[in-house]
């Protein structure tokens, strides 16, 4: 996945005059006062070509051809595309619009947040809920049990517990009352009618994010945490020792990650970006068919937060900290959009995994998480963390994995049903409730999106239990598929 290949080219047909080729654009490039890093690289290569042998100049020409593409980290899709389940998943999740045909349709994606439950404190929760929350630090935590006992309001209760454990109120200088009000407003703007993209999914992603933040290589470094003067310690800090160990993120990163997890799908309509673009929805028009839902989730989350002081968890932090926190939240939520999936994974592998492996093996690589690129590496870690938390279903215990698979399949079935009713392009034809093989769809999703990403995340954060669940769950789906079973379980297991 980490190799970048450019289009094929017959280099033997290039003219020998390459050796003496002049590059008139060099003068213009040299005169530029502001250069992007990629411009500097191209500049250096162009200069090197002028005095290089023909074979070297030709090779550097190909390098330049690759560097000038805008998708440096996107792999060429190979044989995996031949599988219809993979093809549909790629088409439905990684492209904005599947057809030039656009039908005008208004999609209602706003939900009232009236009739909110009365605020409760973490110390006053009913015993049955408190007992469940005692286990929230475990990866085996059953979010569906919490969904049931909270009457589909798990985000408020889990949010209160997790945010309290991570000291979010102290960091933001806000009261628990404000936090409760904020969690209630956010949860009320998730659609409980969605089979999958509801507040239970948000709570599940919050749980996974909190779990990841507890891992040694990820969790907050107290040296970089909030100081007694209320500052965040964002500038000029490095760790001279144990640079691959504890303390990759600071407390602002930690708070941003938890907030991003809670809001990352707020007001999701239960339809994909492709559907919204094909339907000509108001959101697709507003966001120019680009990261439509993810842009909406972040924009609405901040609108809901700042419009009422009673739920504005940011009201007591200064402008600079707010801007930094806001940007981190936006960046993480936008990272959950699948069109740049491979770009995010490959950047993580090349900037985090490979330097870490080289250093562990005792090579001369000087790249590390605490050098001059530390802020950039923090961004990559946060993106990877929320991406893994967002699609961690195949790494959950089998019963939870099966439940999530059933829910996402039902939501995709409902979308296909609506596309047929509305005469819209069917972006994922295999998700037809009458013919779909759920095991095949899960196998394709794991093969194409999950395995490489979690291999990379495990290499960094060390998650043996998750990787074992992933292997066990994959075996479950393969067994069903081998037996030509299209459902979630064998009939005898139901």
C-alpha positions as CSV (number, residue, x, y, z in Angstrom):
1,X,0.0,0.0,0.0
2,X,2.9,2.4,0.7
3,X,4.2,2.3,-2.8
4,X,3.1,5.1,-5.2
5,X,3.0,4.2,-8.9
6,X,2.6,6.5,-11.8
7,X,1.1,5.8,-15.2
8,X,3.1,3.5,-17.5
9,X,5.4,5.1,-20.0
10,X,7.7,3.8,-22.8
11,X,10.9,5.4,-21.7
12,X,12.8,3.8,-24.6
13,X,11.1,6.1,-27.0
14,X,12.3,9.3,-25.4
15,X,14.7,11.4,-27.4
16,X,18.4,11.4,-26.6
17,X,18.2,15.2,-26.5
18,X,17.0,14.8,-23.0
19,X,20.6,15.0,-21.9
20,X,20.8,18.6,-23.1
21,X,17.3,19.6,-22.4
22,X,16.9,23.1,-20.9
23,X,14.3,23.8,-18.2
24,X,13.2,27.4,-18.8
25,X,10.7,27.2,-15.9
26,X,13.6,27.0,-13.5
27,X,14.1,30.8,-13.5
28,X,10.5,31.4,-12.6
29,X,10.6,28.7,-9.8
30,X,13.8,30.3,-8.4
31,X,12.1,33.7,-8.4
32,X,9.2,32.5,-6.2
33,X,9.4,34.0,-2.7
34,X,7.0,31.4,-1.2
35,X,7.6,27.8,-2.0
36,X,5.6,24.7,-0.9
37,X,7.7,21.7,0.1
38,X,6.7,19.9,-3.1
39,X,7.8,22.9,-5.2
40,X,11.2,22.8,-3.5
41,X,11.5,19.0,-4.3
42,X,10.6,19.6,-8.0
43,X,13.1,22.4,-8.1
44,X,15.9,20.3,-6.8
45,X,15.1,17.4,-9.3
46,X,14.9,19.8,-12.2
47,X,18.3,21.2,-11.3
48,X,19.7,17.7,-11.0
49,X,18.4,16.7,-14.4
50,X,20.5,19.4,-16.2
51,X,23.8,17.6,-15.6
52,X,22.6,14.1,-15.4
53,X,23.1,11.2,-17.9
54,X,20.2,10.4,-20.2
55,X,19.0,7.4,-18.1
56,X,19.0,9.4,-14.9
57,X,17.2,12.3,-16.5
58,X,14.6,9.9,-17.8
59,X,14.1,8.3,-14.4
60,X,13.8,11.8,-12.8
61,X,11.3,12.7,-15.4
62,X,9.1,9.9,-14.2
63,X,9.6,11.0,-10.6
64,X,8.4,14.4,-11.6
65,X,5.4,13.0,-13.3
66,X,4.5,11.1,-10.2
67,X,5.1,14.1,-7.9
68,X,2.9,16.4,-9.9
69,X,-0.2,14.2,-9.3
70,X,-2.5,15.4,-6.6
71,X,-3.1,12.0,-5.2
72,X,0.4,10.9,-4.0
73,X,-0.9,8.5,-1.5
74,X,-3.8,6.9,-3.4
75,X,-2.9,3.5,-4.7
76,X,-3.9,2.2,-8.1
77,X,-6.9,0.0,-7.7
78,X,-6.0,-3.5,-8.8
79,X,-7.7,-6.9,-8.9
80,X,-9.7,-6.1,-5.8
81,X,-12.0,-4.0,-8.0
82,X,-13.1,-7.2,-9.8
83,X,-15.0,-8.3,-6.7
84,X,-18.5,-6.7,-7.0
85,X,-18.8,-6.3,-3.2
86,X,-15.5,-4.4,-3.0
87,X,-16.4,-2.5,-6.2
88,X,-19.7,-1.4,-4.7
89,X,-18.1,-0.4,-1.4
90,X,-15.5,1.7,-3.2
91,X,-18.1,3.2,-5.4
92,X,-20.5,4.0,-2.6
93,X,-18.0,5.1,0.1
94,X,-15.1,6.6,-1.8
95,X,-16.7,8.6,-4.6
96,X,-18.8,11.6,-4.3
97,X,-21.2,10.9,-7.2
98,X,-21.8,7.7,-9.1
99,X,-23.6,9.2,-12.1
100,X,-24.0,12.3,-14.1
101,X,-27.7,11.9,-13.6
102,X,-28.8,14.1,-10.7
103,X,-32.4,14.1,-9.5
104,X,-33.6,17.0,-7.6
105,X,-34.7,15.9,-4.2
106,X,-34.8,17.8,-0.9
107,X,-33.3,15.7,2.0
108,X,-34.4,16.7,5.4
109,X,-31.4,16.4,7.7
110,X,-32.4,18.5,10.6
111,X,-33.9,17.1,13.7
112,X,-35.4,19.0,16.6
113,X,-33.6,18.8,20.0
114,X,-36.7,19.5,22.0
115,X,-38.1,17.2,24.7
116,X,-34.6,16.7,26.2
117,X,-34.4,14.6,29.3
118,X,-33.7,16.4,32.5
119,X,-30.0,16.8,33.2
120,X,-28.4,14.1,35.4
121,X,-25.0,14.0,37.1
122,X,-22.6,11.1,36.8
123,X,-23.1,10.5,40.5
124,X,-26.9,10.2,40.1
125,X,-27.2,7.7,37.3
126,X,-29.5,4.7,37.9
127,X,-27.7,1.6,39.4
128,X,-28.2,-0.5,36.2
129,X,-26.5,2.2,34.1
130,X,-23.8,2.8,36.7
131,X,-23.0,-0.9,36.8
132,X,-22.6,-1.0,33.0
133,X,-20.4,2.1,33.0
134,X,-18.0,0.5,35.5
135,X,-16.7,-1.6,32.6
136,X,-16.4,1.3,30.1
137,X,-12.6,1.1,30.1
138,X,-12.7,-2.4,28.7
139,X,-12.7,-3.2,25.0
140,X,-15.3,-5.8,25.7
141,X,-17.8,-3.1,26.8
142,X,-21.2,-3.8,25.4
143,X,-22.6,-0.6,23.9
144,X,-25.9,-2.2,23.0
145,X,-26.7,-3.0,26.6
146,X,-26.1,0.7,27.4
147,X,-28.3,1.6,24.5
148,X,-31.1,-0.6,25.9
149,X,-31.0,0.6,29.5
150,X,-30.7,4.3,28.5
151,X,-33.6,4.1,26.0
152,X,-31.3,4.9,23.1
153,X,-29.5,7.7,24.9
154,X,-26.1,6.1,25.5
155,X,-24.0,9.1,24.4
156,X,-25.0,11.4,27.3
157,X,-24.3,8.7,29.9
158,X,-21.1,7.4,28.4
159,X,-20.0,10.9,27.6
160,X,-20.4,12.0,31.2
161,X,-18.3,9.1,32.4
162,X,-15.6,9.3,29.7
163,X,-15.3,13.1,29.8
164,X,-15.1,13.0,33.6
165,X,-12.3,10.4,33.5
166,X,-10.3,12.5,31.1
167,X,-10.8,15.8,32.9
168,X,-12.4,17.5,30.0
169,X,-14.4,19.9,32.1
170,X,-11.3,21.0,34.0
171,X,-9.4,21.5,30.7
172,X,-12.2,23.6,29.2
173,X,-13.0,25.4,32.5
174,X,-16.7,24.5,32.1
175,X,-19.2,23.1,34.6
176,X,-20.6,19.6,34.5
177,X,-24.0,21.2,34.0
178,X,-22.7,22.8,30.7
179,X,-21.2,19.5,29.6
180,X,-24.5,17.7,30.3
181,X,-26.5,20.2,28.3
182,X,-24.0,19.9,25.4
183,X,-24.1,16.1,25.3
184,X,-27.9,16.2,25.4
185,X,-28.1,18.7,22.5
186,X,-25.5,16.7,20.4
187,X,-27.3,13.4,21.1
188,X,-30.7,14.8,20.3
189,X,-29.4,15.7,16.8
190,X,-28.5,12.2,16.0
191,X,-31.3,10.3,14.2
192,X,-32.5,7.4,16.4
193,X,-34.4,6.1,13.3
194,X,-31.1,5.3,11.6
195,X,-30.2,1.6,11.7
196,X,-26.5,2.4,12.1
197,X,-25.6,6.1,12.1
198,X,-27.3,7.0,15.3
199,X,-26.0,8.1,18.8
200,X,-25.1,4.5,19.7
201,X,-22.6,4.5,16.9
202,X,-21.3,7.9,18.2
203,X,-21.0,6.5,21.7
204,X,-19.2,3.4,20.3
205,X,-16.7,5.6,18.5
206,X,-16.3,7.7,21.7
207,X,-15.6,4.5,23.6
208,X,-13.0,3.3,21.1
209,X,-11.3,6.7,21.0
210,X,-11.1,6.7,24.8
211,X,-9.7,3.2,24.7
212,X,-7.0,4.2,22.2
213,X,-6.1,7.3,24.2
214,X,-5.2,5.0,27.1
215,X,-2.6,3.1,25.2
216,X,1.0,3.9,26.2
217,X,2.2,5.3,22.8
218,X,-0.9,7.4,22.4
219,X,-2.0,8.7,25.8
220,X,-1.4,12.2,27.1
221,X,2.1,13.3,28.2
222,X,1.8,15.1,31.5
223,X,4.7,17.3,30.5
224,X,2.6,18.7,27.6
225,X,-0.7,18.8,29.5
226,X,-2.5,21.8,30.9
227,X,-0.3,23.8,33.2
228,X,-1.3,25.5,36.5
229,X,-1.5,28.8,34.6
230,X,-4.2,27.4,32.3
231,X,-1.9,27.3,29.2
232,X,-1.7,24.3,27.0
233,X,2.0,24.0,26.5
234,X,1.8,23.7,22.7
235,X,5.0,25.3,21.7
236,X,8.6,24.0,21.7
237,X,8.3,20.9,23.7
238,X,10.1,17.7,23.0
239,X,10.8,14.5,24.8
240,X,14.5,13.5,24.9
241,X,13.8,10.1,26.2
242,X,11.4,7.2,25.4
243,X,10.4,9.0,22.2
244,X,8.3,6.1,21.0
245,X,6.7,5.6,24.4
246,X,4.1,7.4,26.4
247,X,3.2,10.9,25.5
248,X,2.6,11.2,21.7
249,X,-0.4,13.5,22.2
250,X,-0.9,16.4,24.5
251,X,-4.1,17.2,26.5
252,X,-5.6,19.5,23.9
253,X,-5.2,16.6,21.4
254,X,-6.9,14.3,23.8
255,X,-9.9,16.7,24.4
256,X,-10.2,17.4,20.7
257,X,-10.3,13.6,20.0
258,X,-13.1,12.9,22.5
259,X,-15.2,15.8,21.2
260,X,-14.6,14.9,17.6
261,X,-15.7,11.3,18.3
262,X,-18.9,12.5,20.0
263,X,-19.9,14.8,17.1
264,X,-18.4,13.0,14.1
265,X,-21.7,11.9,12.6
266,X,-24.2,14.3,14.2
267,X,-27.4,14.8,12.1
268,X,-26.4,11.9,9.7
269,X,-29.4,11.2,7.5
270,X,-28.7,7.5,7.1
271,X,-27.6,8.0,3.5
272,X,-24.1,8.1,2.0
273,X,-22.4,11.1,0.4
274,X,-22.9,9.5,-3.0
275,X,-26.7,9.4,-2.4
276,X,-26.9,13.0,-1.3
277,X,-24.9,14.1,-4.4
278,X,-27.0,12.0,-6.8
279,X,-30.2,13.3,-5.1
280,X,-29.1,16.9,-5.5
281,X,-29.6,17.5,-1.8
282,X,-29.2,20.9,-0.2
283,X,-26.2,19.7,1.7
284,X,-24.5,18.5,-1.5
285,X,-25.1,21.8,-3.1
286,X,-23.9,23.7,-0.1
287,X,-20.6,21.7,0.1
288,X,-20.0,21.4,-3.6
289,X,-20.3,17.6,-3.6
290,X,-17.1,17.4,-1.5
291,X,-17.0,15.7,2.0
292,X,-20.7,16.7,2.2
293,X,-21.7,14.9,5.4
294,X,-18.4,15.3,7.2
295,X,-18.4,19.1,6.5
296,X,-22.0,19.2,7.8
297,X,-21.3,17.2,11.0
298,X,-18.5,19.6,12.0
299,X,-20.4,22.8,11.0
300,X,-23.6,21.8,12.8
301,X,-21.7,20.6,15.9
302,X,-20.1,24.1,16.4
303,X,-23.4,25.8,15.5
304,X,-25.2,23.8,18.2
305,X,-22.4,24.4,20.7
306,X,-21.9,28.2,20.4
307,X,-25.5,29.3,19.8
308,X,-26.5,28.8,23.5
309,X,-24.3,29.7,26.5
310,X,-26.0,26.9,28.5
311,X,-24.4,24.2,26.3
312,X,-21.3,26.1,25.1
313,X,-18.4,24.0,26.4
314,X,-15.9,26.4,24.8
315,X,-17.2,29.6,26.4
316,X,-14.4,29.9,29.1
317,X,-11.3,29.2,27.0
318,X,-9.4,32.0,25.3
319,X,-9.6,32.7,21.6
320,X,-6.2,31.1,20.6
321,X,-6.9,27.8,22.5
322,X,-10.4,27.7,21.0
323,X,-9.1,28.2,17.4
324,X,-6.5,25.4,18.0
325,X,-9.0,23.1,19.5
326,X,-11.6,23.8,16.8
327,X,-9.1,23.1,14.0
328,X,-8.1,19.8,15.6
329,X,-11.7,18.7,15.9
330,X,-12.5,19.7,12.3
331,X,-9.4,17.9,11.0
332,X,-10.3,14.7,12.8
333,X,-14.0,14.6,11.6
334,X,-13.0,15.4,8.0
335,X,-10.5,12.5,8.2
336,X,-13.5,10.0,8.6
337,X,-14.5,10.8,5.0
338,X,-13.5,7.7,3.0
339,X,-12.2,9.2,-0.3
340,X,-8.9,10.0,1.4
341,X,-8.7,6.7,3.3
342,X,-5.6,5.4,1.6
343,X,-3.9,8.8,1.8
344,X,-4.3,8.9,5.5
345,X,-3.2,5.3,6.0
346,X,-0.1,5.6,3.8
347,X,1.0,8.9,5.4
348,X,0.7,7.2,8.8
349,X,2.7,4.2,7.6
350,X,5.5,6.3,6.0
351,X,5.7,9.0,8.7
352,X,5.1,7.0,11.8
353,X,5.4,3.2,11.4
354,X,8.5,3.1,9.2
355,X,10.6,5.5,11.2
356,X,9.6,3.8,14.4
357,X,10.5,0.4,13.0
358,X,13.8,1.7,11.7
359,X,14.7,3.2,15.1
360,X,13.7,0.1,17.0
361,X,15.9,-1.9,14.6
362,X,18.8,0.4,15.4
363,X,19.1,2.0,12.0
364,X,20.4,5.5,11.3
365,X,16.9,6.9,10.7
366,X,16.6,10.2,12.5
367,X,12.8,10.5,12.0
368,X,10.9,10.4,15.3
369,X,7.7,11.6,16.9
370,X,9.5,14.2,18.9
371,X,11.6,16.0,16.3
372,X,10.8,19.0,14.2
373,X,7.8,17.2,12.6
374,X,6.1,16.5,15.9
375,X,3.0,18.6,15.3
376,X,2.5,17.0,11.9
377,X,2.9,13.5,13.4
378,X,0.4,14.4,16.1
379,X,-2.1,15.2,13.3
380,X,-1.5,11.9,11.6
381,X,-1.9,10.0,14.9
382,X,-5.2,11.7,15.6
383,X,-6.5,11.1,12.1
384,X,-5.6,7.4,12.3
385,X,-7.1,7.1,15.7
386,X,-10.5,8.4,14.8
387,X,-10.5,6.5,11.5
388,X,-9.9,3.3,13.4
389,X,-12.4,4.1,16.1
390,X,-15.0,4.9,13.4
391,X,-14.8,1.5,11.7
392,X,-13.7,-0.7,14.6
393,X,-16.7,-2.9,14.3
394,X,-14.8,-5.9,12.8
395,X,-12.4,-5.7,15.7
396,X,-15.1,-5.9,18.4
397,X,-16.1,-9.2,20.1
398,X,-18.0,-11.4,17.7
399,X,-21.5,-10.8,19.0
400,X,-21.0,-7.0,18.8
401,X,-19.4,-7.3,15.3
402,X,-22.4,-9.3,14.1
403,X,-24.8,-6.7,15.4
404,X,-23.0,-3.9,13.8
405,X,-22.8,-5.8,10.5
406,X,-26.6,-6.3,10.6
407,X,-27.2,-2.6,11.3
408,X,-25.0,-1.2,8.5
409,X,-26.4,-3.7,6.1
410,X,-29.9,-2.6,6.9
411,X,-29.0,1.1,6.4
412,X,-27.5,0.3,3.0
413,X,-30.5,-1.8,2.1
414,X,-32.8,1.1,3.0
415,X,-30.7,3.4,0.8
416,X,-30.9,1.0,-2.1
417,X,-34.7,0.7,-1.6
418,X,-35.0,4.5,-1.7
419,X,-32.8,4.9,-4.7
420,X,-35.0,2.5,-6.6
421,X,-38.2,4.3,-5.5
422,X,-36.8,7.7,-6.5
423,X,-35.2,6.6,-9.7
424,X,-31.7,7.5,-8.5
425,X,-28.5,5.7,-9.5
426,X,-28.1,2.6,-7.2
427,X,-24.6,3.3,-5.9
428,X,-24.1,-0.1,-4.1
429,X,-26.2,-2.7,-6.1
430,X,-24.9,-5.6,-4.0
431,X,-26.8,-4.1,-1.0
432,X,-30.1,-5.4,-2.2
433,X,-32.0,-6.9,0.7
434,X,-33.3,-9.7,-1.5
435,X,-29.9,-10.9,-2.8
436,X,-27.1,-9.5,-0.6
437,X,-24.6,-11.8,1.0
438,X,-23.7,-10.0,4.2
439,X,-20.7,-12.3,4.8
440,X,-19.2,-11.4,1.4
441,X,-19.7,-7.7,2.0
442,X,-18.0,-8.0,5.4
443,X,-15.1,-10.0,3.9
444,X,-14.6,-7.4,1.2
445,X,-14.8,-4.5,3.7
446,X,-12.2,-6.1,5.9
447,X,-9.9,-7.1,3.0
448,X,-10.0,-3.7,1.4
449,X,-10.3,-1.2,4.2
450,X,-9.6,-2.7,7.6
451,X,-6.7,-5.1,7.5
452,X,-3.9,-2.8,6.4
453,X,-5.2,0.1,8.5
454,X,-5.4,-1.9,11.7
455,X,-2.1,-3.6,11.0
456,X,-0.6,-0.1,10.9
457,X,-2.4,1.1,14.0
458,X,-1.5,-2.1,15.9
459,X,2.1,-1.6,15.0
460,X,2.0,1.8,16.7
461,X,-0.5,1.3,19.6
462,X,-0.1,-2.4,20.3
463,X,-3.6,-3.9,20.2
464,X,-3.3,-7.7,20.3
465,X,-6.9,-8.2,21.6
466,X,-8.4,-6.2,18.7
467,X,-6.3,-8.1,16.1
468,X,-7.4,-11.4,17.6
469,X,-11.0,-10.4,17.4
470,X,-10.5,-9.3,13.8
471,X,-9.0,-12.7,12.9
472,X,-11.9,-14.5,14.7
473,X,-14.5,-12.4,13.0
474,X,-13.0,-12.8,9.6
475,X,-13.0,-16.5,10.1
476,X,-16.7,-16.3,11.1
477,X,-17.6,-14.5,7.8
478,X,-15.5,-16.9,5.7
479,X,-17.1,-19.9,7.3
480,X,-20.6,-18.5,6.4
481,X,-19.5,-17.6,2.9
482,X,-18.0,-21.1,2.3
483,X,-21.3,-22.6,3.3
484,X,-23.1,-20.2,0.9
485,X,-24.9,-18.6,3.8
486,X,-25.9,-15.0,3.1
487,X,-27.1,-14.0,6.6
488,X,-25.4,-12.9,9.8
489,X,-25.3,-16.4,11.3
490,X,-26.0,-20.0,10.4
491,X,-29.7,-20.8,10.7
492,X,-28.9,-23.2,13.5
493,X,-27.1,-20.4,15.5
494,X,-30.0,-18.0,15.3
